[in-house]
Amino acid sequence: MTTNEILDRYFNLLPNHVRIAKSRDIRQSLNITRSVLSDWRRGRTRLEPETLDEISEIVGVDLSEDVAV
């Protein structure tokens, strides 16, 4: 799986109210806009593995375990 797919899968598995809160936390911590986060989720912009690691720290879940090398 790509980093973009992993991020999108993570968000899709969350209940709506949790998804909103986690999205806000990520955007505030990384100082990005909603459109950047959306582009990452949809694969329009490549999500670097280092950034996925930062997101993992923010949400408290190791998202990088399924990344295809």
N, C-alpha and C positions, 0 to 999 in steps of 0.2 A: 504494500500500500504506500501511496505517496504521503508526504506530510500534510498536504491539502486534504486528502481523503480522510486521514486520521482525525484532523481537526473537525471536519464536517460530521463525521460519524460520532465523535464525542458530543457535539452539540445536539445532534438528532436524538441521542439517547437520554438527554436531560428533560425533566419536566419543564414546562414553559417558564414558570417563575424563577427556577434555578438557572435556566439558559439565559434569561435576561440579566440576572445578577452577575453571572460569570462573564458574560459578554462585556458588561460595564466594567468589571474589574480588569479584564484584559486590555480594554481600550484605554482606561485611565493609566494603568501601569506602564504600558508601552507607548502611550501618548500617540494613539492612532485614531482614525475616524471610523465610523461605522462602515463606510464604503471599503476601506482597506480590509477590515475583518471579513466583510462579505466577499471581497475578491479572493481572499485566501481560502475561504470555505468553498467557493465555487470553482477554484482552480484557475481563475483568470490571471492571478499573480502568483508566482512561485513562493511558497513558504519555506524559508531556509530551515534546516534542522536545528541550528542554533536558536532561532526564534521559537521553534516548537519546544525546545528545552526551557526557554524562558516562560512560555505559556504553561508548561507543565508545573513549574514552580509556583506560578500565580494561582492555578486552580487546585494544586495539591494532588495531582494524578499524573503518573508517568505515562505520557502519550507516545513517547519515542520507542516503545518496545516493539511495535509492529511496523516500523519504518523499513521499507525495502531498500537495500544498499545499492 
